[in-house]
Amino acid sequence: MDDTSKPAVIGPPAYATLAGVLQAAHDHAACGKGHDRHGDDDIQFLEQPSMEITRLIGTGYPLGQCMKKCAEAERMIQRGQYDAAAAELFGVINYAAMAVLRLREL
């Protein structure tokens, strides 16, 4: 079992697999591609460029990124690139979370 399919040990056991996916999306941003691009200098997530752009443009920015990443993931799935597609979908989760964070600021 790879890291992306390990259930997290939080919340009700019936939702452990969901928690595992959400944890993997978090790790993708905090320790993977997102960190490599935006967190090298430990800038807080709320202060990173994508959140700043969201504040300027609105939630259409992260929601549009979700749409783009979904389309990219589908193409990867069609090519049998399942791990790469999962990584794109972690990005979808993180961009959706960004939209939620912006809504909470409003």
C-alpha positions as CSV (number, residue, x, y, z in Angstrom):
1,M,0.0,0.0,0.0
2,D,1.5,3.4,-1.0
3,D,1.2,6.5,1.1
4,T,-1.7,7.9,-0.8
5,S,-3.9,4.9,0.1
6,K,-3.1,4.6,3.8
7,P,-6.0,5.5,5.9
8,A,-5.4,8.2,8.4
9,V,-6.0,7.5,12.1
10,I,-8.4,10.3,12.8
11,G,-12.1,10.6,13.1
12,P,-14.7,7.8,12.7
13,P,-13.2,4.5,11.3
14,A,-15.8,4.5,8.5
15,Y,-14.1,7.7,7.1
16,A,-10.5,6.7,7.6
17,T,-9.9,6.2,3.8
18,L,-11.3,9.7,3.1
19,A,-9.0,11.1,5.9
20,G,-6.1,9.3,4.2
21,V,-6.7,11.0,0.9
22,L,-7.1,14.4,2.6
23,Q,-3.9,13.9,4.5
24,A,-2.1,12.9,1.2
25,A,-3.4,16.1,-0.4
26,H,-2.1,18.1,2.5
27,D,1.3,16.4,2.3
28,H,1.4,17.1,-1.4
29,A,1.1,20.8,-0.7
30,A,3.2,20.9,2.5
31,C,6.0,18.5,1.5
32,G,5.7,17.9,-2.2
33,K,5.1,19.9,-5.3
34,G,3.4,22.8,-3.6
35,H,6.2,23.1,-1.0
36,D,8.8,22.9,-3.8
37,R,7.2,25.7,-5.7
38,H,5.9,28.0,-2.9
39,G,7.1,26.9,0.5
40,D,10.8,26.7,0.3
41,D,11.2,29.8,2.5
42,D,8.4,28.7,4.9
43,I,5.8,31.2,3.7
44,Q,2.5,30.6,5.5
45,F,-0.1,29.0,3.2
46,L,-2.4,32.0,3.6
47,E,0.4,34.3,2.4
48,Q,1.6,32.3,-0.6
49,P,1.1,33.7,-4.1
50,S,-2.0,31.5,-4.9
51,M,-3.9,32.9,-1.9
52,E,-2.8,36.4,-2.7
53,I,-4.1,36.0,-6.3
54,T,-7.3,34.6,-5.0
55,R,-7.8,37.7,-2.8
56,L,-7.2,39.9,-5.9
57,I,-9.2,38.0,-8.5
58,G,-11.7,36.1,-6.4
59,T,-12.6,32.4,-5.9
60,G,-12.8,32.0,-9.7
61,Y,-9.0,31.6,-9.6
62,P,-8.8,28.5,-7.4
63,L,-12.0,27.1,-8.9
64,G,-10.7,27.5,-12.4
65,Q,-7.5,25.8,-11.3
66,C,-9.6,22.9,-10.0
67,M,-11.3,22.6,-13.5
68,K,-7.9,22.7,-15.3
69,K,-6.4,20.1,-13.0
70,C,-9.5,17.8,-13.4
71,A,-9.1,18.0,-17.1
72,E,-5.3,17.2,-16.8
73,A,-6.1,14.3,-14.5
74,E,-8.6,12.8,-16.9
75,R,-6.0,12.9,-19.7
76,M,-3.5,11.2,-17.4
77,I,-6.1,8.5,-16.5
78,Q,-6.7,7.9,-20.2
79,R,-3.0,7.3,-20.7
80,G,-2.8,5.0,-17.7
81,Q,-0.8,7.4,-15.6
82,Y,-2.7,6.8,-12.4
83,D,-0.1,8.1,-9.9
84,A,0.3,11.3,-11.9
85,A,-3.5,11.7,-12.1
86,A,-3.8,11.2,-8.3
87,A,-1.2,14.0,-7.8
88,E,-3.2,16.3,-10.0
89,L,-6.3,15.5,-8.0
90,F,-4.5,16.3,-4.8
91,G,-4.0,19.7,-6.4
92,V,-7.8,19.9,-7.0
93,I,-8.4,19.2,-3.3
94,N,-5.9,21.9,-2.3
95,Y,-7.3,24.5,-4.7
96,A,-10.8,23.7,-3.4
97,A,-9.5,24.2,0.1
98,M,-8.0,27.6,-1.0
99,A,-11.5,28.6,-2.1
100,V,-12.9,27.6,1.2
101,L,-10.3,29.5,3.1
102,R,-11.1,32.6,1.1
103,L,-14.8,32.2,1.8
104,R,-13.9,32.1,5.5
105,E,-12.0,35.3,5.2
106,L,-15.0,37.0,3.7
